[in-house]
């Protein structure tokens, strides 16, 4: 029974969360009352209240006695929450969002590479070496480039030995997922940036923090410049086109409790660009 209630709660969280992100419910209008939602989802008040509590913790709702439940403005959302990130990618996709993702990475990942060069344990170093080897295979079309790219950047974050940096893996996955959707819509066929990633790796393996930091900054600046070029292009697809890009072409599944199980799979994609 407990498992069933948790499953129902998660379903309601997903449905209501996505509806809020998509603008079905807005801060300007009262959120549906409890009785109405219980009837809509055919659940008990306790299940619904748990779902509302979870959405409140994500910053999407505010529930107060005698004031009811209200949708919060976007500025209050917990944008680093994995659910919120995925809902935004699915329901509010835009080049502007991808630029913001990349700017955030640019502020963090070069320093993560710097600290990785000074702190990485032999096990972490081995993981980075394995990930760059997989990226090399991906550049030849022998592996999924997005999976390899994701693993590389997570390996660098983890090698920094900074717990807060490691929490950004969901952001990286969301950025890659959004980039996949734009590639599908635009028919982008830019090459894999293996050489940039290799320079980052060499800086870390050589225990040269300045080189590692600069290489990661150069990599992400290259990515950002390329995205901005797409943004300025007359051939850019509208948000509606991106939204219609097939959801069946990609899945993202991140297990934050066990980094060995992190996966980012992009199927049926013939052309790839690593971030």
C-alpha positions in Angstrom: 0.0 0.0 0.0 2.8 2.4 0.9 4.5 1.7 -2.4 1.3 2.3 -4.3 0.8 5.7 -2.5 4.3 6.7 -3.3 3.7 5.8 -7.0 0.5 7.8 -7.1 2.2 10.8 -5.4 5.1 10.7 -7.9 2.6 10.6 -10.8 0.7 13.6 -9.5 4.0 15.5 -8.9 5.0 14.7 -12.5 1.7 15.8 -14.0 1.2 18.9 -11.9 4.9 19.9 -12.2 4.9 19.7 -15.9 1.6 21.6 -16.1 3.1 24.4 -14.0 6.2 24.6 -16.2 4.1 24.6 -19.3 2.0 27.5 -18.1 -1.2 25.6 -17.6 -1.3 27.0 -14.0 0.1 30.4 -13.5 0.9 32.7 -10.5 -1.9 35.1 -11.6 -4.7 32.6 -10.9 -5.6 30.5 -7.9 -4.4 26.9 -8.0 -7.2 24.3 -8.1 -8.6 23.5 -4.7 -7.8 20.2 -3.0 -11.2 18.6 -3.5 -11.0 19.4 -7.3 -7.6 17.9 -7.6 -8.5 14.8 -5.6 -11.4 14.2 -7.9 -9.3 14.8 -11.0 -6.6 12.3 -10.0 -8.9 10.0 -8.1 -6.7 10.0 -5.0 -7.0 10.6 -1.3 -6.3 14.0 0.4 -3.2 12.6 2.0 -1.7 11.5 -1.3 -2.4 14.9 -2.9 -1.1 16.8 0.1 2.2 14.9 -0.1 2.5 15.8 -3.8 1.8 19.4 -3.1 4.5 19.3 -0.4 7.0 17.9 -2.9 6.1 20.6 -5.4 6.5 23.2 -2.7 10.0 22.0 -1.9 10.8 22.4 -5.6 9.7 26.0 -5.4 6.8 25.6 -7.8 4.0 26.0 -5.2 3.3 27.9 -2.1 0.7 26.6 0.3 -0.4 28.6 3.4 -3.3 28.3 5.8 -6.3 30.4 4.8 -4.5 31.6 1.7 -4.8 28.4 -0.4 -2.2 27.1 -2.8 -0.6 29.3 -5.4 1.9 28.8 -8.2 5.2 30.5 -7.6 6.9 32.8 -10.2 9.8 31.2 -12.1 12.3 33.2 -10.0 11.4 31.1 -7.0 11.7 27.7 -8.7 14.5 25.4 -7.7 16.2 25.4 -11.1 18.9 22.8 -10.1 16.3 20.2 -9.1 16.5 17.3 -11.5 12.8 17.2 -12.1 12.5 20.9 -12.7 15.4 20.8 -15.1 13.9 18.0 -17.2 10.5 19.6 -17.2 12.0 22.9 -18.4 13.8 21.1 -21.2 10.6 19.3 -22.2 8.1 22.1 -21.9 10.1 25.4 -22.2 12.9 24.6 -24.6 14.8 27.5 -26.1 18.3 28.6 -27.3 18.2 31.1 -24.4 17.9 28.3 -21.9 20.7 26.4 -23.5 22.9 29.5 -23.4 22.1 29.9 -19.7 23.0 26.3 -19.1 26.3 26.8 -20.8 27.1 30.1 -19.1 26.6 28.3 -15.7 28.9 25.5 -16.7 31.5 28.1 -17.9 31.4 29.6 -14.4 32.0 26.2 -12.7 33.7 23.6 -14.8 37.0 25.4 -15.5 37.6 25.6 -11.8 36.5 22.0 -11.4 39.2 21.0 -13.9 41.7 23.1 -12.0 41.0 21.3 -8.8 40.9 18.0 -10.5 44.5 18.5 -11.7 45.5 19.0 -8.1 43.3 16.6 -6.1 42.3 13.7 -8.4 43.0 10.3 -6.9 44.5 7.5 -9.0 41.0 6.0 -9.3 39.6 9.3 -10.5 42.4 9.8 -12.9 41.7 6.3 -14.3 38.1 7.2 -14.8 38.9 10.4 -16.7 41.4 8.4 -18.9 38.7 5.8 -19.6 36.1 8.5 -20.5 38.5 10.3 -22.9 39.2 6.9 -24.6 35.5 6.4 -25.1 35.2 9.9 -26.5 37.9 9.0 -29.0 35.9 6.0 -30.1 32.8 8.2 -30.3 34.6 10.6 -32.6 35.1 7.7 -35.0 31.4 6.8 -34.7 32.0 3.7 -32.6 30.3 4.9 -29.4 27.4 7.2 -28.4 29.1 10.7 -28.3 26.7 12.2 -25.8 27.0 9.3 -23.4 30.8 9.6 -23.6 30.7 13.4 -23.3 28.4 13.2 -20.2 30.7 10.7 -18.5 33.8 12.8 -19.2 32.4 16.0 -17.7 31.0 14.1 -14.6 34.4 12.5 -14.2 36.0 15.9 -14.1 33.5 17.3 -11.6 33.9 14.3 -9.3 37.7 14.5 -9.6 37.6 18.1 -8.2 36.6 16.4 -4.9 34.1 19.2 -4.4 30.7 18.0 -3.3 28.9 21.0 -4.6 30.4 20.8 -8.1 29.3 17.1 -8.3 25.7 18.2 -7.9 25.9 19.9 -11.3 25.7 16.5 -13.1 21.9 17.0 -13.6 22.6 20.4 -15.2 25.0 18.9 -17.6 22.5 16.1 -18.5 19.8 18.7 -19.1 22.1 20.8 -21.3 23.0 17.8 -23.4 19.4 16.7 -23.7 18.3 20.1 -24.8 21.1 20.3 -27.3 20.0 16.9 -28.7 16.5 18.3 -29.3 17.9 21.4 -31.1 20.1 19.1 -33.3 17.1 17.0 -34.2 15.1 20.1 -35.2 17.9 21.9 -37.0 19.7 19.0 -38.6 22.9 20.1 -37.0 25.9 18.0 -38.0 28.9 19.7 -36.4 31.8 17.5 -35.5 32.7 16.0 -32.1 35.1 18.3 -30.2 37.5 15.6 -29.2 40.6 17.8 -29.3 39.2 20.2 -26.8 38.4 17.4 -24.3 41.8 15.8 -24.9 43.6 19.1 -23.8 41.6 19.1 -20.6 42.6 15.6 -20.0 46.3 16.2 -20.6 46.2 19.1 -18.1 44.7 17.0 -15.4 46.9 13.9 -16.1 50.0 16.2 -16.0 48.9 17.7 -12.8 48.9 21.2 -14.5 45.9 23.0 -13.0 46.3 26.2 -15.0 46.4 24.3 -18.3 43.4 22.1 -17.3 41.4 25.2 -16.3 42.2 27.1 -19.5 41.5 24.1 -21.7 38.0 23.6 -20.1 37.3 27.3 -20.4 38.3 27.2 -24.1 36.1 24.1 -24.6 33.0 25.7 -23.1 33.6 29.1 -24.8 33.7 27.2 -28.1 30.4 25.6 -27.3 28.9 28.9 -26.2 30.0 30.7 -29.3 28.6 27.9 -31.5 25.2 28.1 -29.7 25.1 31.9 -30.0 25.8 31.5 -33.7 22.8 29.1 -34.0 20.8 31.7 -32.0 21.6 34.4 -34.6 21.0 32.2 -37.6 17.9 32.8 -39.7 17.4 29.1 -40.0 16.8 28.6 -36.2 13.7 26.6 -35.4 11.0 28.1 -33.2 10.2 26.8 -29.7 7.2 25.0 -31.2 9.4 23.1 -33.6 11.8 22.1 -30.8 8.9 21.0 -28.6 7.6 18.8 -31.4 11.0 17.0 -31.6 10.4 13.4 -30.9 10.7 12.6 -27.1 11.2 9.0 -28.2 14.6 9.8 -29.5 16.2 10.4 -26.1 16.1 9.4 -22.5 18.0 10.7 -19.5 18.4 8.7 -16.4 20.8 10.0 -13.7 21.3 8.1 -10.5 22.9 10.7 -8.2 23.6 8.1 -5.5 25.8 5.9 -7.6 27.9 7.6 -10.3 28.7 4.3 -12.0 25.0 4.1 -13.0 24.7 7.5 -14.6 23.4 7.2 -18.2 22.5 9.6 -20.9 21.2 7.7 -23.9 20.4 9.3 -27.3 19.0 6.8 -29.7 18.2 7.3 -33.4 20.5 10.4 -33.7 22.8 10.2 -36.6 24.7 13.4 -36.1 26.1 14.5 -32.7 27.9 17.4 -31.2 29.6 17.1 -27.8 29.3 19.9 -25.3 
